Amino acid sequence: MQYGVLQFITDYTIGPMELARAMEDRGLEALMVPEHTHIPGTRETPFPGGGELPREYSHTLDPFVALTAAAAVTERLQVGTGISLVIQHDPIILAKRVATLDLISGGRFLFGIGAGWNREEMGNHGTTYETRWKLLRERIEAMKALWTEEEASYHGDFVNFDKAWQWPKPVQKPHPPILMGGDGPRTLERVVRYADEWLPIGGRTSPEHLGKRISELRELAAAAERGHIPVGIYGCAADAAAVEGYTTAGAERLFFWMPPCGYDEAMEHLDRYVAVMKEVA
């Protein structure tokens, strides 16, 4: 099992550099940060977690800037988006941003992706909720072309460009791993089609359910002649029983959920994560 941390890093929490250094010192392997460009003041979309939308959703730092800072002060720690709302980005610009961060970090970037849930937020970016998944797929496919081809082109219903040159290319080959978030009816099909790893949300996925879904994922991957597709858990409590349950179910990577907090509390959480890691070792 590989262990990391997931946190909404904001303008009032511990900073990305302090958190990254402390994580690397303790042997944790990856820092993941969410993305929300903004939260519309008038919103009808219910929060998937239930209740009021937490404050941190409207205070998140830009993930690529924050992760660049984290990568600059560490040597081994992987840094990743958990998740990047690809449908809210221009794919040519996002391809450049991902490749640049992978280069600066020395090949330590994890590209967690998803289509999002907030209709109003994506609508402000000109994205239609009903076609968001097709848009996501086309943008990922277009970015892969830019990352892997000397002279790239892509032609879809939403993304279109003729031959184009773009550098830098990512350090990781063929590109940084793409971790698909969520657990909807067609999520596993999407993972097999254009992602490299599945990343369901821990608080909404029991170990029992995870085991069944991993079996489905393996069947789909075999049918598509794909090799092994790893599974991670996006957000897990610091609980040995939960970690053991996910491990038994087949998860290979786990991100502990750290609440948005300041330096002192963050250090306490990190020490708790390390204690749990030792307990289940």
C-alpha positions in Angstrom: 0.0 0.0 0.0 1.2 3.5 -0.9 0.1 6.3 1.5 -0.6 9.9 0.8 -2.6 12.8 2.0 -5.6 14.7 0.6 -6.3 18.2 1.8 -8.1 21.3 0.7 -5.2 23.7 0.9 -6.6 27.3 1.2 -5.6 30.8 2.2 -6.2 30.0 5.8 -4.7 26.5 6.2 -1.2 25.2 6.4 0.7 26.1 3.2 1.6 23.6 0.5 5.4 24.0 1.1 5.1 23.4 4.9 2.8 20.4 4.4 4.9 18.9 1.6 8.1 19.1 3.6 6.5 17.6 6.7 5.0 14.7 4.7 8.2 13.8 3.0 10.0 13.9 6.4 7.5 11.3 7.6 7.7 9.0 4.6 4.3 9.8 3.1 4.4 9.4 -0.6 1.9 11.8 -2.3 0.0 15.0 -1.7 -3.3 15.5 -3.5 -5.2 18.7 -3.6 -8.7 19.4 -5.0 -9.7 22.1 -7.4 -12.6 24.6 -7.6 -12.1 27.7 -9.5 -14.9 29.5 -7.7 -18.3 28.8 -6.1 -21.2 30.7 -7.6 -23.1 32.8 -5.1 -26.4 31.5 -6.4 -26.4 27.7 -6.5 -29.1 25.1 -6.9 -26.9 22.1 -7.2 -26.9 20.2 -3.8 -23.6 19.3 -2.2 -23.0 15.6 -2.8 -21.7 15.3 0.8 -25.0 16.5 2.2 -25.8 19.7 4.1 -24.2 23.1 3.5 -21.2 23.4 1.2 -18.1 23.6 3.4 -16.2 26.9 3.5 -13.0 25.4 2.0 -14.6 24.9 -1.4 -14.6 28.6 -2.2 -11.1 29.1 -0.7 -9.0 26.5 -2.5 -5.7 27.6 -3.9 -5.0 27.0 -7.6 -3.8 23.4 -7.5 -1.1 23.7 -10.1 0.5 26.7 -8.5 0.3 25.1 -5.0 1.7 21.8 -6.2 4.6 23.5 -8.0 5.5 25.1 -4.7 5.2 21.7 -3.0 7.4 20.0 -5.6 10.0 22.8 -5.3 10.7 22.0 -1.7 10.7 18.2 -1.9 12.7 15.5 -3.7 10.6 12.4 -3.5 7.0 13.4 -2.7 4.5 12.9 -5.5 2.2 15.8 -6.1 -1.2 15.5 -7.7 -4.6 16.9 -8.4 -7.4 15.3 -6.5 -9.2 16.1 -8.6 -8.7 18.5 -11.5 -11.9 19.7 -13.2 -10.7 19.2 -16.7 -14.0 20.4 -18.2 -13.2 23.9 -16.8 -9.9 24.2 -18.6 -8.8 24.9 -22.1 -7.1 21.5 -23.0 -4.1 23.0 -24.8 -3.3 25.2 -21.9 -3.9 22.4 -19.4 -1.7 20.1 -21.4 1.1 22.6 -21.1 0.5 23.1 -17.4 0.6 19.4 -16.6 3.7 18.8 -18.7 5.5 21.7 -17.1 4.7 20.6 -13.6 5.8 17.1 -14.4 9.1 18.4 -15.7 9.7 20.8 -12.8 8.9 18.0 -10.3 11.2 15.5 -12.1 8.3 13.2 -13.0 6.4 13.3 -9.8 3.0 14.5 -10.9 -0.3 12.5 -10.6 -3.1 13.8 -12.8 -6.3 13.1 -10.9 -9.3 14.0 -13.0 -13.1 14.2 -12.9 -16.1 16.0 -14.4 -17.3 17.7 -11.3 -20.8 18.0 -9.8 -21.5 21.7 -9.5 -23.7 22.7 -12.5 -23.5 26.4 -11.8 -19.7 26.3 -11.5 -19.1 24.5 -14.7 -21.8 26.6 -16.4 -19.8 29.8 -15.6 -17.0 28.2 -17.7 -19.4 27.5 -20.6 -19.7 23.8 -19.9 -23.0 22.0 -20.3 -23.7 19.5 -17.5 -25.3 16.9 -19.8 -22.3 16.7 -22.1 -19.5 17.1 -19.5 -18.3 13.5 -19.7 -17.8 13.5 -23.5 -16.1 16.8 -23.2 -13.8 15.4 -20.5 -12.9 12.4 -22.7 -12.1 14.5 -25.7 -10.0 16.9 -23.7 -8.0 14.1 -22.2 -7.5 12.4 -25.6 -6.4 15.7 -27.0 -3.9 16.3 -24.2 -2.5 12.8 -24.7 -1.8 13.7 -28.3 0.0 16.9 -27.3 2.1 15.0 -24.7 3.1 12.0 -26.9 3.3 13.3 -30.5 5.9 15.5 -32.1 3.2 17.0 -34.3 -0.2 16.6 -32.7 -3.7 17.0 -34.0 -7.2 16.2 -32.7 -10.7 16.3 -34.1 -13.7 15.8 -32.0 -17.1 17.3 -31.4 -15.8 19.7 -28.7 -12.0 19.8 -29.3 -10.5 20.5 -32.7 -7.0 21.5 -33.8 -4.8 20.7 -36.7 -1.1 19.9 -36.5 0.4 21.6 -33.5 3.8 21.6 -31.8 3.9 21.8 -28.0 6.8 21.3 -25.5 7.8 20.5 -22.9 6.8 16.8 -23.1 6.1 15.2 -19.7 9.0 13.4 -18.0 6.8 10.4 -17.2 6.2 8.2 -20.3 3.9 8.2 -22.1 2.5 10.8 -19.7 1.7 11.3 -16.0 -0.7 8.7 -14.7 -4.3 9.7 -15.1 -6.4 8.8 -12.0 -10.2 8.8 -12.6 -12.2 9.9 -9.7 -15.8 8.9 -8.8 -17.9 5.8 -8.8 -20.8 6.3 -11.2 -22.6 3.8 -13.4 -20.0 4.3 -16.2 -16.9 5.2 -14.3 -15.2 1.9 -14.8 -15.8 2.0 -18.5 -14.1 5.4 -18.6 -11.2 4.3 -16.5 -10.5 1.4 -18.9 -11.0 3.7 -22.0 -8.7 6.6 -21.1 -7.4 6.5 -17.5 -4.6 4.6 -15.8 -6.0 4.3 -12.3 -9.4 4.4 -10.5 -9.8 6.7 -7.5 -13.2 6.3 -5.7 -14.1 8.4 -2.7 -13.4 6.5 0.6 -16.2 7.9 2.6 -18.7 6.8 0.0 -17.1 3.4 -0.8 -17.2 0.5 1.6 -14.5 -2.2 1.4 -17.2 -4.7 0.4 -18.4 -2.5 -2.4 -14.9 -1.7 -3.5 -14.1 -5.4 -3.8 -17.0 -6.0 -6.1 -16.2 -3.0 -8.2 -12.5 -4.1 -8.5 -13.7 -7.4 -9.9 -15.8 -5.6 -12.5 -12.9 -3.4 -13.3 -10.6 -6.4 -13.9 -13.2 -8.0 -16.2 -13.6 -4.8 -18.3 -9.8 -4.4 -18.5 -9.3 -7.9 -19.7 -12.0 -7.5 -22.3 -10.3 -4.4 -23.6 -6.9 -6.1 -23.5 -5.7 -3.7 -20.9 -3.1 -4.7 -18.3 -3.4 -4.3 -14.5 -5.2 -1.0 -13.5 -4.4 0.1 -9.9 -7.0 1.3 -7.5 -6.6 4.1 -4.9 -8.9 5.4 -2.2 -9.5 9.2 -2.3 -9.9 10.3 1.3 -9.8 7.8 4.2 -10.0 8.3 7.9 -7.0 7.6 10.0 -8.4 4.2 11.1 -6.4 0.9 10.9 -9.6 -1.2 10.4 -10.6 1.0 7.3 -7.1 0.8 5.9 -7.0 -3.0 6.3 -10.4 -3.3 4.8 -9.5 -1.4 1.7 -6.2 -3.3 1.4 -8.0 -6.6 1.6 -10.4 -5.4 -1.1 -7.6 -4.7 -3.5 -6.7 -1.0 -3.1 -3.0 -0.2 -3.7 -2.9 3.5 -2.9 -4.6 5.4 -0.1 -4.9 9.1 0.6 -5.7 10.0 4.2 -8.3 12.8 4.5 -6.8 15.8 6.3 -9.3 18.5 7.3 -8.5 22.1 6.4 -6.4 23.2 9.3 -3.4 25.2 10.4 0.2 24.0 10.9 0.0 22.6 14.4 -3.1 20.6 13.8 -1.8 19.3 10.5 1.3 18.0 12.2 -0.9 16.1 14.7 -2.8 14.5 11.8 0.4 13.5 10.0 1.7 11.8 13.1 -1.6 10.0 13.4 -1.3 8.8 9.8 2.2 7.5 10.4 1.0 5.6 13.5 -1.8 4.0 11.5 0.7 3.0 8.8 2.9 1.3 11.4 -0.1 -0.4 13.0 -1.1 -2.1 9.8 2.4 -2.8 8.5 
